[in-house]
Amino acid sequence: PRAFTQEEISEEELLSLLEAARWAPSASNSQPWRFVYARRGTEHFARLLDILNESNQRWAKHAAALVIVISKTHTQAATGEMRAAYTHAFDTGAAWFSLALQTTAAGWHAHAMAGIDRDKAMTSLGVPAHYRVEAAVAIGRLADPSTLPDDLREREKPSQRKPLAELAFEGRFKGE
């Protein structure tokens, strides 16, 4: 959803949603995900909103919270050597999905966005090397779609999905 009320969320409630993400599974229990969040009405909200592209800012400005999802791309071996963490994005995706499920269970809604300025996020949020900004998430209470501009209101319906036969293959990859 893109239509959100401007209701605020307490830090306690937002952290309870992020707690679900904390318990997501990860390879070797590395937990490579990190979340930078800002709640509506706080000094940080404008900075996170500014990381979103303009088309996402149009509607996400009404969210109760914004979350930037970050993953740790490398791990340090006992020898001190930095090694690629090949499942960092996979594991962080599991954490995002846990957050999304808990958000819905708690009566809120979450919308993930790829339309962000990742370089700006790295700089503005002080994200160190060996981390990657993956996406942003807007969390809020649903508003009536009529609150959206016409072009966005048209998009407020479930998106189509590809047939399973295009996504799952027995024994050998058969996709494009």
MDTraj code that builds the backbone (N, CA, C; nanometers):
import mdtraj as md
import numpy as np

residues = "PRO ARG ALA PHE THR GLN GLU GLU ILE SER GLU GLU GLU LEU LEU SER LEU LEU GLU ALA ALA ARG TRP ALA PRO SER ALA SER ASN SER GLN PRO TRP ARG PHE VAL TYR ALA ARG ARG GLY THR GLU HIS PHE ALA ARG LEU LEU ASP ILE LEU ASN GLU SER ASN GLN ARG TRP ALA LYS HIS ALA ALA ALA LEU VAL ILE VAL ILE SER LYS THR HIS THR GLN ALA ALA THR GLY GLU MET ARG ALA ALA TYR THR HIS ALA PHE ASP THR GLY ALA ALA TRP PHE SER LEU ALA LEU GLN THR THR ALA ALA GLY TRP HIS ALA HIS ALA MET ALA GLY ILE ASP ARG ASP LYS ALA MET THR SER LEU GLY VAL PRO ALA HIS TYR ARG VAL GLU ALA ALA VAL ALA ILE GLY ARG LEU ALA ASP PRO SER THR LEU PRO ASP ASP LEU ARG GLU ARG GLU LYS PRO SER GLN ARG LYS PRO LEU ALA GLU LEU ALA PHE GLU GLY ARG PHE LYS GLY GLU".split()
xyz = np.array([
    [0.0819, -0.1213, 0.0000],
    [0.0000, 0.0000, 0.0000],
    [0.0854, 0.1264, 0.0000],
    [0.0308, 0.2296, -0.0620],
    [0.0945, 0.3617, -0.0616],
    [0.0119, 0.4631, 0.0162],
    [-0.1137, 0.4321, 0.0385],
    [-0.2017, 0.5251, 0.1086],
    [-0.1904, 0.5011, 0.2589],
    [-0.1251, 0.5947, 0.3275],
    [-0.1063, 0.5848, 0.4716],
    [-0.1668, 0.7060, 0.5399],
    [-0.2208, 0.6824, 0.6595],
    [-0.2617, 0.7948, 0.7437],
    [-0.1335, 0.8584, 0.7960],
    [-0.1445, 0.9691, 0.8593],
    [-0.0259, 1.0330, 0.9162],
    [-0.0111, 0.9993, 1.0648],
    [-0.0709, 0.8879, 1.1046],
    [-0.0625, 0.8438, 1.2437],
    [0.0830, 0.8155, 1.2810],
    [0.1198, 0.8519, 1.4017],
    [0.2548, 0.8258, 1.4499],
    [0.2613, 0.6883, 1.5152],
    [0.3807, 0.6340, 1.5225],
    [0.4056, 0.5060, 1.5876],
    [0.5051, 0.5307, 1.7006],
    [0.4831, 0.4689, 1.8141],
    [0.5768, 0.4843, 1.9253],
    [0.7053, 0.4083, 1.8947],
    [0.8121, 0.4497, 1.9573],
    [0.9380, 0.3783, 1.9381],
    [0.9258, 0.2351, 1.9892],
    [0.8565, 0.2178, 2.0995],
    [0.8361, 0.0844, 2.1557],
    [0.7663, -0.0076, 2.0552],
    [0.6624, 0.0425, 1.9897],
    [0.5905, -0.0413, 1.8937],
    [0.6745, -0.0693, 1.7700],
    [0.7462, 0.0307, 1.7208],
    [0.8325, 0.0090, 1.6048],
    [0.9415, -0.0927, 1.6378],
    [1.0012, -0.0811, 1.7544],
    [1.1046, -0.1772, 1.7931],
    [1.0473, -0.3177, 1.8079],
    [0.9220, -0.3297, 1.8464],
    [0.8607, -0.4632, 1.8547],
    [0.8461, -0.5236, 1.7149],
    [0.8230, -0.4405, 1.6147],
    [0.8170, -0.4903, 1.4767],
    [0.9558, -0.5342, 1.4304],
    [1.0560, -0.4537, 1.4617],
    [1.1935, -0.4873, 1.4236],
    [1.2453, -0.6092, 1.4996],
    [1.1902, -0.6354, 1.6170],
    [1.2280, -0.7540, 1.6946],
    [1.2006, -0.8815, 1.6144],
    [1.0917, -0.8829, 1.5394],
    [1.0618, -0.9997, 1.4558],
    [1.1713, -1.0207, 1.3522],
    [1.2215, -0.9133, 1.2962],
    [1.3296, -0.9234, 1.1979],
    [1.4575, -0.9763, 1.2629],
    [1.4797, -0.9386, 1.3860],
    [1.6001, -0.9832, 1.4579],
    [1.6074, -1.1349, 1.4655],
    [1.4926, -1.2020, 1.4691],
    [1.4887, -1.3464, 1.4850],
    [1.4852, -1.4226, 1.3522],
    [1.5009, -1.3545, 1.2409],
    [1.5025, -1.4233, 1.1114],
    [1.6237, -1.5170, 1.1029],
    [1.6120, -1.6234, 1.0242],
    [1.7259, -1.7147, 1.0084],
    [1.8352, -1.6516, 0.9228],
    [1.9587, -1.6945, 0.9473],
    [2.0705, -1.6482, 0.8640],
    [2.1799, -1.7537, 0.8631],
    [2.2589, -1.7531, 0.7569],
    [2.3694, -1.8479, 0.7433],
    [2.4684, -1.8277, 0.8579],
    [2.5048, -1.9353, 0.9230],
    [2.5980, -1.9329, 1.0367],
    [2.5545, -1.8356, 1.1458],
    [2.4259, -1.8047, 1.1494],
    [2.3704, -1.7101, 1.2460],
    [2.4439, -1.5759, 1.2423],
    [2.4846, -1.5344, 1.1227],
    [2.5636, -1.4108, 1.1092],
    [2.4804, -1.2840, 1.1228],
    [2.3498, -1.2933, 1.0992],
    [2.2589, -1.1793, 1.1130],
    [2.3169, -1.0526, 1.0464],
    [2.3329, -1.0546, 0.9138],
    [2.3978, -0.9440, 0.8449],
    [2.3110, -0.8195, 0.8266],
    [2.1858, -0.8235, 0.8663],
    [2.0954, -0.7112, 0.8446],
    [2.1165, -0.6029, 0.9488],
    [2.0940, -0.4809, 0.9048],
    [2.0940, -0.3634, 0.9920],
    [1.9779, -0.2756, 0.9467],
    [1.9198, -0.2025, 1.0397],
    [1.8072, -0.1149, 1.0094],
    [1.8341, 0.0228, 1.0686],
    [1.8206, 0.1240, 0.9860],
    [1.8216, 0.2613, 1.0349],
    [1.6789, 0.3099, 1.0193],
    [1.6206, 0.3601, 1.1273],
    [1.4794, 0.3971, 1.1234],
    [1.4587, 0.5412, 1.1680],
    [1.3464, 0.5935, 1.1269],
    [1.3027, 0.7265, 1.1715],
    [1.1515, 0.7234, 1.1819],
    [1.1022, 0.7787, 1.2906],
    [0.9579, 0.7854, 1.3125],
    [0.9078, 0.9245, 1.2770],
    [0.7856, 0.9287, 1.2247],
    [0.7187, 1.0559, 1.1965],
    [0.7236, 1.1401, 1.3233],
    [0.7492, 1.2680, 1.3064],
    [0.7519, 1.3587, 1.4202],
    [0.8866, 1.3683, 1.4894],
    [0.9875, 1.2947, 1.4400],
    [1.1211, 1.3043, 1.4990],
    [1.2127, 1.3814, 1.4047],
    [1.3260, 1.4234, 1.4577],
    [1.4219, 1.5010, 1.3795],
    [1.4835, 1.4217, 1.2642],
    [1.4760, 1.2895, 1.2688],
    [1.5417, 1.2048, 1.1681],
    [1.4542, 1.1744, 1.0472],
    [1.3244, 1.1971, 1.0584],
    [1.2319, 1.1568, 0.9521],
    [1.2653, 1.2247, 0.8185],
    [1.2917, 1.3534, 0.8204],
    [1.3210, 1.4267, 0.6960],
    [1.4462, 1.3725, 0.6280],
    [1.5478, 1.3343, 0.7063],
    [1.6720, 1.2828, 0.6480],
    [1.6467, 1.1515, 0.5753],
    [1.5688, 1.0627, 0.6351],
    [1.5387, 0.9360, 0.5688],
    [1.4456, 0.9558, 0.4501],
    [1.3503, 1.0462, 0.4636],
    [1.2601, 1.0753, 0.3520],
    [1.3394, 1.1268, 0.2324],
    [1.4422, 1.2063, 0.2570],
    [1.5245, 1.2638, 0.1505],
    [1.6040, 1.1578, 0.0743],
    [1.6215, 1.0398, 0.1321],
    [1.6935, 0.9302, 0.0657],
    [1.6069, 0.8648, -0.0421],
    [1.4749, 0.8738, -0.0263],
    [1.3835, 0.8138, -0.1236],
    [1.3808, 0.8959, -0.2516],
    [1.3540, 0.8307, -0.3650],
    [1.3391, 0.9084, -0.4875],
    [1.2083, 0.9889, -0.4788],
    [1.1951, 1.0884, -0.5652],
    [1.0815, 1.1813, -0.5564],
    [0.9468, 1.1118, -0.5678],
    [0.9368, 1.0113, -0.6544],
    [0.8073, 0.9457, -0.6704],
    [0.7668, 0.8707, -0.5434],
    [0.8622, 0.8183, -0.4684],
    [0.8301, 0.7524, -0.3419],
    [0.8064, 0.8528, -0.2295],
    [0.8746, 0.9661, -0.2338],
    [0.8540, 1.0691, -0.1320],
    [0.7102, 1.1204, -0.1326],
    [0.6498, 1.1229, -0.2508],
    [0.5132, 1.1765, -0.2652],
    [0.4153, 1.1101, -0.1703],
    [0.4280, 0.9813, -0.1508],
    [0.3344, 0.9087, -0.0647],
    [0.3961, 0.8661, 0.0679],
    [0.5266, 0.8360, 0.0700],
    [0.5908, 0.7867, 0.1919],
    [0.5992, 0.8944, 0.3005],
    [0.5834, 1.0195, 0.2622],
    [0.5865, 1.1279, 0.3614],
    [0.4731, 1.1144, 0.4630],
    [0.3721, 1.0345, 0.4330],
    [0.2595, 1.0132, 0.5244],
    [0.2783, 0.8920, 0.6152],
    [0.3866, 0.8176, 0.5987],
    [0.4094, 0.6968, 0.6775],
    [0.4393, 0.7310, 0.8234],
    [0.4160, 0.6339, 0.9094],
    [0.4481, 0.6494, 1.0512],
    [0.5979, 0.6343, 1.0762],
    [0.6640, 0.5545, 0.9926],
    [0.8076, 0.5314, 1.0079],
    [0.8684, 0.4968, 0.8732],
    [0.9946, 0.5292, 0.8602],
    [1.0744, 0.4890, 0.7452],
    [1.1912, 0.4079, 0.7981],
    [1.2258, 0.3034, 0.7238],
    [1.3351, 0.2155, 0.7643],
    [1.4249, 0.1946, 0.6425],
    [1.5539, 0.2127, 0.6613],
    [1.6507, 0.1808, 0.5566],
    [1.7109, 0.0454, 0.5924],
    [1.7042, -0.0483, 0.4978],
    [1.7515, -0.1851, 0.5184],
    [1.8921, -0.1962, 0.4608],
    [1.9832, -0.2438, 0.5431],
    [2.1255, -0.2502, 0.5086],
    [2.1749, -0.3915, 0.5369],
    [2.2674, -0.4400, 0.4541],
    [2.3252, -0.5717, 0.4807],
    [2.4774, -0.5636, 0.4846],
    [2.5341, -0.6485, 0.5677],
    [2.6799, -0.6566, 0.5821],
    [2.7318, -0.7526, 0.4754],
    [2.8137, -0.7011, 0.3833],
    [2.8555, -0.7792, 0.2672],
    [2.9783, -0.8665, 0.2914],
    [3.0500, -0.8404, 0.3998],
    [3.1724, -0.9153, 0.4292],
    [3.1773, -0.9510, 0.5776],
    [3.2467, -1.0594, 0.6069],
    [3.2715, -1.0981, 0.7447],
    [3.4218, -1.1064, 0.7671],
    [3.4607, -1.0947, 0.8909],
    [3.6026, -1.1018, 0.9224],
    [3.6347, -1.2394, 0.9783],
    [3.7269, -1.3069, 0.9130],
    [3.7703, -1.4390, 0.9576],
    [3.8559, -1.4245, 1.0827],
    [3.8789, -1.5351, 1.1512],
    [3.9629, -1.5345, 1.2713],
    [4.1024, -1.4814, 1.2410],
    [4.1455, -1.4955, 1.1157],
    [4.2784, -1.4474, 1.0741],
    [4.2799, -1.2968, 1.0491],
    [4.1623, -1.2343, 1.0523],
    [4.1527, -1.0916, 1.0225],
    [4.1179, -1.0636, 0.8776],
    [4.1220, -1.1668, 0.7943],
    [4.0897, -1.1517, 0.6524],
    [3.9407, -1.1222, 0.6339],
    [3.9108, -1.0266, 0.5471],
    [3.7720, -0.9953, 0.5147],
    [3.7277, -1.0890, 0.4026],
    [3.6144, -1.1553, 0.4242],
    [3.5626, -1.2505, 0.3263],
    [3.4215, -1.2105, 0.2858],
    [3.3896, -1.2339, 0.1589],
    [3.2553, -1.2037, 0.1095],
    [3.1530, -1.2890, 0.1840],
    [3.0458, -1.2255, 0.2241],
    [2.9332, -1.2960, 0.2881],
    [2.8301, -1.3203, 0.1792],
    [2.8383, -1.4348, 0.1149],
    [2.7601, -1.4609, -0.0057],
    [2.6092, -1.4609, 0.0166],
    [2.5641, -1.4869, 0.1367],
    [2.4195, -1.4921, 0.1599],
    [2.3662, -1.3668, 0.2292],
    [2.4429, -1.2593, 0.2321],
    [2.3995, -1.1393, 0.3052],
    [2.2655, -1.0869, 0.2555],
    [2.2458, -1.0811, 0.1250],
    [2.1200, -1.0285, 0.0713],
    [2.0051, -1.1268, 0.0948],
    [2.0326, -1.2544, 0.0809],
    [1.9313, -1.3575, 0.1058],
    [1.8852, -1.3515, 0.2511],
    [1.9807, -1.3462, 0.3423],
    [1.9492, -1.3410, 0.4852],
    [1.8759, -1.2118, 0.5211],
    [1.9189, -1.1010, 0.4653],
    [1.8542, -0.9725, 0.4934],
    [1.7131, -0.9710, 0.4361],
    [1.6918, -1.0382, 0.3238],
    [1.5566, -1.0521, 0.2698],
    [1.4654, -1.1291, 0.3645],
    [1.5207, -1.2301, 0.4316],
    [1.4416, -1.3042, 0.5309],
    [1.4045, -1.2129, 0.6475],
    [1.4963, -1.1273, 0.6880],
    [1.4687, -1.0343, 0.7979],
    [1.3630, -0.9322, 0.7567],
    [1.3737, -0.8810, 0.6339],
    [1.2724, -0.7863, 0.5850],
    [1.1350, -0.8528, 0.5838],
    [1.1279, -0.9773, 0.5383],
    [0.9992, -1.0442, 0.5313],
    [0.9419, -1.0684, 0.6713],
    [1.0276, -1.1010, 0.7657],
    [0.9815, -1.1157, 0.9038],
    [0.9245, -0.9842, 0.9559],
    [0.9908, -0.8742, 0.9228],
    [0.9408, -0.7413, 0.9597],
    [0.8049, -0.7158, 0.8950],
    [0.7926, -0.7478, 0.7670],
    [0.6673, -0.7242, 0.6954],
    [0.5525, -0.8058, 0.7555],
    [0.5778, -0.9310, 0.7871],
    [0.4740, -1.0158, 0.8464],
    [0.4309, -0.9631, 0.9830],
    [0.5279, -0.9262, 1.0659],
    [0.4946, -0.8770, 1.1992],
    [0.4207, -0.7445, 1.1914],
    [0.4584, -0.6618, 1.0944],
    [0.3915, -0.5334, 1.0761],
    [0.2434, -0.5557, 1.0471],
    [0.2136, -0.6465, 0.9572],
    [0.0738, -0.6762, 0.9241],
    [0.0011, -0.7379, 1.0432],
    [0.0660, -0.8289, 1.1134],
    [0.0034, -0.8929, 1.2302],
    [-0.0311, -0.7902, 1.3380],
    [0.0459, -0.6818, 1.3449],
    [0.0245, -0.5787, 1.4464],
    [-0.0733, -0.4703, 1.4010],
    [-0.1306, -0.4862, 1.2811],
    [-0.2293, -0.3900, 1.2337],
    [-0.1721, -0.2720, 1.1570],
    [-0.0453, -0.2790, 1.1240],
    [0.0201, -0.1777, 1.0414],
    [0.0414, -0.2393, 0.9031],
    [0.0980, -0.1627, 0.8118],
    [0.1313, -0.2145, 0.6795],
    [0.2695, -0.1636, 0.6405],
    [0.3396, -0.2437, 0.5614],
    [0.4749, -0.2090, 0.5187],
    [0.4831, -0.2114, 0.3665],
    [0.5579, -0.1175, 0.3120],
    [0.5805, -0.1103, 0.1677],
    [0.7308, -0.0926, 0.1470],
    [0.7936, -0.1930, 0.0857],
    [0.9369, -0.1854, 0.0560],
    [0.9586, -0.1112, -0.0747],
    [1.0709, -0.0411, -0.0826],
    [1.1013, 0.0411, -0.2001],
    [1.2459, 0.0205, -0.2443],
    [1.2634, 0.0024, -0.3738],
    [1.3974, 0.0009, -0.4313],
    [1.4356, 0.1408, -0.4793],
    [1.3377, 0.2278, -0.4968],
    [1.3606, 0.3629, -0.5492],
    [1.4187, 0.4565, -0.4446],
    [1.5487, 0.4405, -0.4227],
    [1.6197, 0.5223, -0.3238],
    [1.7558, 0.5612, -0.3798],
    [1.8161, 0.6616, -0.3207],
    [1.9515, 0.7032, -0.3570],
    [2.0476, 0.6340, -0.2606],
    [2.1040, 0.5235, -0.3044],
    [2.1896, 0.4437, -0.2169],
    [2.3171, 0.5164, -0.1766],
    [2.3753, 0.5924, -0.2685],
    [2.4959, 0.6679, -0.2338],
    [2.4653, 0.7721, -0.1267],
    [2.3538, 0.8411, -0.1415],
    [2.3132, 0.9399, -0.0417],
    [2.2895, 0.8714, 0.0929],
    [2.2271, 0.7537, 0.0907],
    [2.2019, 0.6810, 0.2148],
    [2.3334, 0.6437, 0.2829],
    [2.4291, 0.5947, 0.2071],
    [2.5587, 0.5568, 0.2649],
    [2.6216, 0.6756, 0.3364],
    [2.6212, 0.7902, 0.2698],
    [2.6838, 0.9099, 0.3256],
    [2.6026, 0.9682, 0.4402],
    [2.4757, 0.9911, 0.4157],
    [2.3887, 1.0568, 0.5130],
    [2.3731, 0.9770, 0.6417],
    [2.3732, 0.8454, 0.6305],
    [2.3512, 0.7609, 0.7471],
    [2.4809, 0.7086, 0.8085],
    [2.5937, 0.7413, 0.7463],
    [2.7225, 0.6974, 0.8008],
    [2.7442, 0.5475, 0.7907],
    [2.6981, 0.4875, 0.6808],
    [2.7118, 0.3424, 0.6628],
    [2.8563, 0.3119, 0.6227],
    [2.9249, 0.2247, 0.6963],
    [3.0652, 0.1958, 0.6658],
    [3.0829, 0.1026, 0.5462],
    [3.2071, 0.0916, 0.5036],
    [3.2428, -0.0034, 0.3975],
    [3.2051, -0.1440, 0.4438],
    [3.1885, -0.2329, 0.3506],
    [3.1489, -0.3719, 0.3750],
    [3.0022, -0.3841, 0.4156],
    [2.9245, -0.2785, 0.3883],
    [2.7800, -0.2826, 0.4047],
    [2.7179, -0.2319, 0.2757],
    [2.5964, -0.2753, 0.2477],
    [2.5258, -0.2305, 0.1278],
    [2.3836, -0.1899, 0.1657],
    [2.3423, -0.0747, 0.1150],
    [2.2046, -0.0307, 0.1334],
    [2.1194, -0.1104, 0.0357],
    [2.0205, -0.1827, 0.0881],
    [1.9381, -0.2709, 0.0060],
    [1.8086, -0.2049, -0.0398],
    [1.7366, -0.1429, 0.0520],
    [1.6032, -0.0920, 0.0204],
    [1.5572, -0.0011, 0.1332],
    [1.4395, 0.0552, 0.1146],
    [1.3738, 0.1327, 0.2196],
    [1.2358, 0.0728, 0.2416],
    [1.1807, 0.0965, 0.3593],
    [1.0478, 0.0471, 0.3939],
    [0.9701, 0.1603, 0.4588],
    [0.8482, 0.1797, 0.4129],
    [0.7557, 0.2721, 0.4786],
    [0.6570, 0.1881, 0.5580],
    [0.6314, 0.2286, 0.6811],
    [0.5367, 0.1590, 0.7686],
    [0.4302, 0.2582, 0.8113],
    [0.3057, 0.2180, 0.8011],
    [0.1983, 0.3071, 0.8433],
    [0.0652, 0.2356, 0.8519],
    [-0.0334, 0.3101, 0.8965],
    [-0.1711, 0.2604, 0.8989],
    [-0.2335, 0.2940, 0.7643],
    [-0.3172, 0.2048, 0.7153],
    [-0.3810, 0.2248, 0.5856],
    [-0.4744, 0.3452, 0.5870],
    [-0.4659, 0.4224, 0.4818],
    [-0.5597, 0.5317, 0.4575],
    [-0.6428, 0.4947, 0.3356],
    [-0.7483, 0.5667, 0.3140],
    [-0.8305, 0.5449, 0.1963],
    [-0.7483, 0.5817, 0.0724],
    [-0.7487, 0.4987, -0.0318],
    [-0.6724, 0.5293, -0.1536],
    [-0.7082, 0.6639, -0.2159],
    [-0.8264, 0.7169, -0.1862],
    [-0.8648, 0.8469, -0.2425],
    [-0.7744, 0.9597, -0.1938],
    [-0.6929, 0.9336, -0.0911],
    [-0.5995, 1.0354, -0.0413],
    [-0.4766, 1.0493, -0.1310],
    [-0.4599, 0.9573, -0.2240],
    [-0.3434, 0.9584, -0.3133],
    [-0.3707, 1.0381, -0.4401],
    [-0.2648, 1.0892, -0.5043],
    [-0.2809, 1.1478, -0.6373],
    [-0.3364, 1.0435, -0.7345],
    [-0.4014, 1.0896, -0.8395],
    [-0.4684, 1.0001, -0.9343],
    [-0.3791, 0.8873, -0.9846],
    [-0.2547, 0.9187, -1.0258],
    [-0.1685, 0.8159, -1.0839],
    [-0.1330, 0.7077, -0.9826],
    [-0.1189, 0.7436, -0.8561],
    [-0.0882, 0.6441, -0.7538],
    [-0.2122, 0.5672, -0.7103],
    [-0.3256, 0.6330, -0.7110],
    [-0.4505, 0.5662, -0.6738],
    [-0.4773, 0.4488, -0.7665],
    [-0.4442, 0.4635, -0.8938],
    [-0.4635, 0.3563, -0.9930],
    [-0.3814, 0.2318, -0.9575],
    [-0.2707, 0.2508, -0.8859],
    [-0.1806, 0.1403, -0.8538],
    [-0.2147, 0.0720, -0.7220],
    [-0.3134, 0.1191, -0.6508],
    [-0.3487, 0.0649, -0.5197],
    [-0.4380, -0.0580, -0.5321],
    [-0.3829, -0.1602, -0.5908],
    [-0.4514, -0.2883, -0.6039],
    [-0.3447, -0.3965, -0.6069],
    [-0.3806, -0.5197, -0.5762],
    [-0.2805, -0.6265, -0.5775],
    [-0.2130, -0.6378, -0.7142],
    [-0.0818, -0.6569, -0.7112],
    [-0.0085, -0.6721, -0.8373],
    [-0.0206, -0.8155, -0.8875],
    [-0.0061, -0.8314, -1.0169],
    [-0.0128, -0.9637, -1.0789],
    [0.1136, -1.0419, -1.0455],
    [0.1030, -1.1711, -1.0479],
    [0.2162, -1.2594, -1.0239],
    [0.2342, -1.3515, -1.1426],
    [0.3594, -1.3864, -1.1694],
    [0.3894, -1.4811, -1.2762],
    [0.3385, -1.6189, -1.2353],
    [0.3024, -1.7009, -1.3326],
    [0.2607, -1.8377, -1.2992],
    [0.3784, -1.9143, -1.2378],
    [0.3470, -2.0068, -1.1501],
    [0.4496, -2.0855, -1.0823],
    [0.5393, -2.1587, -1.1822],
    [0.4842, -2.1990, -1.2948],
    [0.5620, -2.2715, -1.3966],
    [0.6767, -2.1863, -1.4524],
    [0.6675, -2.0548, -1.4400],
    [0.7761, -1.9665, -1.4847],
    [0.8807, -1.9440, -1.3766],
    [0.8541, -1.9948, -1.2567],
    [0.9414, -1.9671, -1.1435],
    [1.0049, -2.0903, -1.0805],
    [0.9427, -2.2064, -1.0963],
    [0.9900, -2.3274, -1.0302],
    [1.0093, -2.4376, -1.1335],
    [1.1262, -2.5025, -1.1312],
    [1.1620, -2.6013, -1.2325],
    [1.2184, -2.7259, -1.1654],
    [1.1701, -2.8396, -1.2050],
    [1.2228, -2.9628, -1.1468],
    [1.3491, -3.0060, -1.2194],
    [1.4549, -3.0239, -1.1450],
    [1.5778, -3.0832, -1.1964],
    [1.6730, -2.9938, -1.2727],
    [1.6239, -2.8894, -1.3390],
    [1.7133, -2.8048, -1.4201],
    [1.6463, -2.6704, -1.4429],
    [1.7271, -2.5675, -1.4471],
    [1.6779, -2.4330, -1.4714],
    [1.6194, -2.4225, -1.6124],
    [1.5014, -2.3646, -1.6251],
    [1.4367, -2.3541, -1.7554],
    [1.3914, -2.2107, -1.7850],
    [1.4331, -2.1175, -1.7056],
    [1.3893, -1.9793, -1.7224],
    [1.4661, -1.9060, -1.8277],
    [1.4394, -1.7775, -1.8365],
    [1.5054, -1.6926, -1.9362],
    [1.6469, -1.6628, -1.9011],
])
top = md.Topology()
chain = top.add_chain()
for i, resn in enumerate(residues, 1):
    res = top.add_residue(resn, chain, resSeq=i)
    for name in ("N", "CA", "C"):
        top.add_atom(name, md.element.get_by_symbol(name[0]), res)
traj = md.Trajectory(xyz[None], top)
